[in-house]
Amino acid sequence: MKLALKIDVQTLRGTRQGVPRLIELLQKHNARATFFFCVGPDHSARFVKQLLRTKILKYYGIPSLLYGVALPGPDIGKKCGDIMRKTRDAGNEVGLQAYDAAAWLNHAAQGDAVWSEKQMRLGCERFAEIFGEPPVARAAAGWQMSLHAYRMSQRMGFQYCSDTRGRCPFIPIYHGEIIACPQLPTTLPTLDEAITTARLEGCAEHILNSSSDAPATGHLYTLRAELEGMKLAPIFERLMQGWRDRGFELVALRDLYASLETGRLPRHEVELGKWPGTNSVIMLQAREFLAA
């Protein structure tokens, strides 16, 4: 049984520190993964600072037009291209998460067609500069999508995307429109979600227990370079060993995709909703299209 590992890499620090650590752990356990990189500016600290600045400026009555201004963040792709290429050269799959993760997380769900296309093209162009070829897979930051973003996923020619939470691979239907790009959804709780329902020392066991009821196509686990690649690396190592003990083969998403008969995938509607363990509104796999 396959268990695909999807690694989100959203920050400069996560790329520099978390990714090399994760490569070591994967090699130690004879595992492969798909790293979805953010390849443009890192604005992860911008919104906290902006929030504080906004409150102060509002207090003093300074017009709101001024407190949207922020300095550009460090460019992850330009500073860490060598680390990204070493990730691929170590035998892992690489894909695109976003050009600017913070921008995607905050605006993707409401972004219009022009905004969505610009963000995705910027990401694909920078990815091609780093790796010498365009991405064949994409995973939206924070599972944030819109109809325009789904349409662009189809137009950009990705082999597959992983933009949803759900139960099994499927062809998405959004607002009655077929999106001809297979979705490989995250099927397991994430580590930060597990921590909200189990103590830190028990969260690995919580995720392992959730893995026991695997769909025929296998599971998909999403982790973050900023968490499992850093302070929580020992928990991820326990997870890998636990999955091995349960007979799972730890693979990249391309291996899961290669095992599918894509022409026979079910069609499922996608919808915004909340996933257990989090208050965020994200894109979810819903009922099978036209099912009785």
N, C-alpha and C positions, 0 to 999 in steps of 0.2 A: 504494500500500500504506500502510495506517495504522499508526502507532506511537503508542500512547497513553502519556501521561506522568502518572504517579501520584506526587504529592508528599505525603509524610508530614510533618506538623508537630506535634512532640510537646512542645516546651518554650516557655517565655516568650521566651527569647533567640532561638530559631529563628523565632518568630512576629514579633518586633520587628525583627530584623536580616536573617534569611534570606529571609523571604517578600518584602519589598520588592525585594531584589536579584534574586530569581527572576522577579518580575513584569517587571522591566526587561529581563532576558535573554530572556524569552519574547516580549515585544513586539519586541525587536531582531530576533529570528529569525522573526517572524510565526508564532509557535506558540501553542498553547493547552494547558492542563493542568487536572487535577483536584487541588485542594488538600484533603487530608483533615485537618481540624483537631482537636486536643485542646482542649476548651472549658472544662475545669474546672481544678483545682489542678495546679500543676507540682511534682511530687515527684521530679524527675530527679536532684537532688543528695541526696535524703534517704537513699537506701539505702547509698550509699558512707559517708556520715557515720554512719549507723546501724550499719553493719558495724564501723567503727572503735570506736564507742562500745560495741558489744556485746562485742568482744574485751577492752576495758579493764574493763568491768563484770564480765565473767565472771572475769577475773583476780582481782578483789577480792571475788568471791563474792556479788555483789548479785543478788537473785532475777531470773529472766528476765522475770517479769511487768512489771518496771519498764522494761527497755530496749526494749520495743516502742513506747514513747511517743515521738512526734515532733511537732514544731511543724508547723502547716499550711503548705503551700506557697503561693506567690502564685497568684492566680486569673487564668488566661490569658484566659478569655472576658471577664471584667470589665475587664481592663487593655488588651486588644487587639481589642476588638470592631470598632473603626473600621478597623483593618488588615484584618481578615477581610472586612468589607463592601467595602473597596476592591479586594480580590482578586476578588470576584464582579463588581464594577462594571467591572473591567478586561477582562471577557469570559471569565474562567475559570470552571470549575465548582467548586463547594464541596460538601464532604461531611463526614461525621463519622468521626473516627478513634476517639476515646474521650472519656469524661468525665475520667478520671484515667489517663493512659497508663502510669504506673509501676504502679498497682494492676492494670491489665489485664494487663500483661506478666508480673506475678508471680503472679497468681491465676486468670486466665481459664480455663486448661486444666483446673483442678481445681474451679472455682467451681460451686456448686450452682445450681438454678433460681432461687432467691430472689436470690442475689447477682448473677447474670447479668442478670436482669430489672432490678434496681435500677440497676446501672451503665449499662445501655443506655437506660433511661428518663431517668435524670439527664442523659445526654449529649444525647438528642433534645430534652428540654425546654430545656436551655441553648442548644442550637443554634437552636431556634425563637425564643428571646428575642433572640438576636443578629441573625438574618436575617429574622425575621418569618414564617417558614414552616419546617416540619419538614424534615429531610434526606431525600433520595430515594436516597442511596447511602451506603455505609459500607465502611470498610476497617479490619479489626482490627489494632491495634498489634502488631507483631512476628509477624503471621500466627498469633496464638494464639487458638484457638477450642475450644469444647466442644459437645456435643450440645445443651445448654441454650441456648448462644449462637446456634447455627444455627437452632434453633426460634424464638428471639426475632427473628432477622433476618426470618423469614417473617411472624411476627405483627405486626412493626412496619411492614410494607408497603413495604420498600425495593424500588426497581425492580431494583437489582442490588447485589452486594457484591463486594469484592476482598480476600478473606481467605486466599487460598491461593497457593502456587507451583505452576506447571504448564505446560501446553502450548497450551491453547486454551480458549475459553469453554465452559461446561458447566453442567448442572444437578447439584448435589451429592447424593450418597447417603451417609449416615453411619449406620453400624450397621444397615443395611438400611432406613433411613427416608429418604424423599424429602423434600428441603428445596426448596420451591417458590420459590426466589429464585436467579436466575442468578449464577454466579461468573465474574468476569473475572480470571483469575489472572495474577500476574507471571510473564512468560516469560523474561526476560533476567537475567543476573547483576547484582547491585547493585554500586555502586562500591566499597564496603568489602569485598565478596567478591572483586572483581577484583584489589584490592590484595594479597590473600593469595596469588593465583596469578600475578600479574604485577607488575613494578616499578611504582611510582607513575607514572613517565613513560610506561609502556606500557599502563596499565590502560584508557585510552580506546580504544585500538586493540583490546584484548582484547574489550571489550564490543561494539564495532562489528563485529568478526569474528563474534561470537556472533549478531549480528542478521541475518547473511546468509541463514540458513536459516529464513525466516519462514513461519509457518503461514498458511493462506489467509485467516484472520480478522485477521491482523496481530499485532504484538508489543505487549507492555505492559512498560514500564520503571518501576521504583520508585526514587525518589530521596528524600533527606531535606533539609529546609530547614536543618538543623544542619550538613550537610556540603556538598552542592552549592550551597546558598544562601549559603555563607560561604567558608571557606578553599579549598574545592575547586570554586568557581564556574568558574574557567578550564577545568577538565577537562570540566564539564558543557557549557560553550559549545563546546568541541571536539567533544563528542558530538553536539550538535544540528547543527553544520555537517556532520559526517560522515554523519549520517542523511539530511540534506537532499541531500547529494551522491549518496547511494545511492538516492534517489527516494522516501524516506519522507515522508508527510504527518504532521506532529507535532500531535496532537489531544488533547482531553480524553477521559476515559473515556466520557462520555455520547455522543460521536460514534462511538466504537467500538461501544457498545451499540446505537445507532440503526441501525448497518449490519447487525445480526444478525437472523436469523429465529429469534426466541427459542423459538417453538413447535417448532423442529426441532433444538434444541441437544441434543448427546449427553448421556447421563447417566453420570457417573463417580463412583466411590467416592472418598471423601477419607480420608486416614489421617495419623497423626503420623509424622514421619520427619525425616531430616537432608538438607539441600540441599547440593550441592557448594560448598565454599568456606566453610562455616560449621559450627560444632559445635552450634548451637541446634536443638532439636527443634521443628518447625513443622508447619503443616497443609499437606499435599501433595495434588495431584490424582493419583489412582491409576488403576487399570484401568477400562475402560468397563464399566458395569454389565451383567451377564449376557452379556458378549461371549464368543464361542467361544474 
